[in-house]
């Protein structure tokens, strides 16, 4: 993409990065240092991926990710001044990115699951807002498979030390330590140390999400809202998170043993998280108590089964369903349990659920393919 800016005709944008008349950009020395470690981990394989920069400042990594082929690149910052600068620069370099004024909270879960999240130089500010390491990393683990984490990990950092001396911030002096931060991060991620940052006392880590870090007893509420073929659905919350989730209690059967359902969930998380209209799957776990698999999904507030659609919505719902199925096929997967019972809608907007019976097309047995074909035929005949 020719991302090395020329040395002539350079314009400094907010002391953050530089852009020339050919619409190429490069970062300052701190950003270039981060990029050196991010590149082999993510930017070399960013094409077709989803990227989120939390605390995006003037949008350098958000724009760069899109220029390198990201399917979707989103940046958030709680300071609108930086969002406005980032939007201006994105316009100058003509890239389509999403930039929102927003601070870190469980509300970010509405954006779905990302391949990589960038979290640099603001963990101490997030901690001062939420004051709980576990809540922060729990939210992050629901949002991403990979976390690029460059932050101060103690009050020996001059910025954190200054922050800790302000009234009301005393918690930093006891809770903001490298040991406590990494101990909690390690519950949800495999933490790989990469390097020290150029800025004094800051560390760079690559964190890869662990799956299945929940158990039935952790949920702070559990209201059964639906039952289908013996599979029960609960409206639940997680500790520290106010947002509602669906928890599906999925039983194993002779035809679909738990291990097969687990493989379907892995396929779902690895290949389908970018498809619009597919219900977000955040995580799953297999209970040691009863051997049942529990699947944590997006809670569809206000949605109803498509049996409730209005006649004038029929064509739109059908077209959306066809598009979702075609996107699954492009991702080399099929849903072996396609059924009107597993399609919900809200004001004509379609969401497919119960995708834990996903199978890769490659290598699927003939009898499963025949079964899928029959279900697909029944599905379209229903319309």
Secondary structure, 3 states (H helix, E strand, C coil): CCCCCCCCCCEEECCCEEECCCCCEEECHHHHHHHHHHHHHCHHHCCCCEEEEECCCCCHHHHHHHHCCCCEEEEEECCHHHHHHHHHHHHHHCCCCEEEECCCCHHHHHHCCEEEEEEECCHHHHHHHHCCHHHHHHHHHHHEEEEEEEEECCCCCHHHHHHHCCCCCCHHHHHCCHHHHHHHHHHHEEEEEEEECCCCCEEEEEEEECCCCCCHHHCCEEEEEEEECCEEEEEEEECCEEEEEEEEEECCCCCCCHHHHHHHHHHHHHHCCCCCCECCEEEEEECCCCCCEEEEEECCCCCEEHHHCCHHHHHHHHHHHHHHHHHHHHCCEEECCCCHHHEEEECCEEEECCCCCEEECCCCCHHHHHHHHHHHHHHHHHC
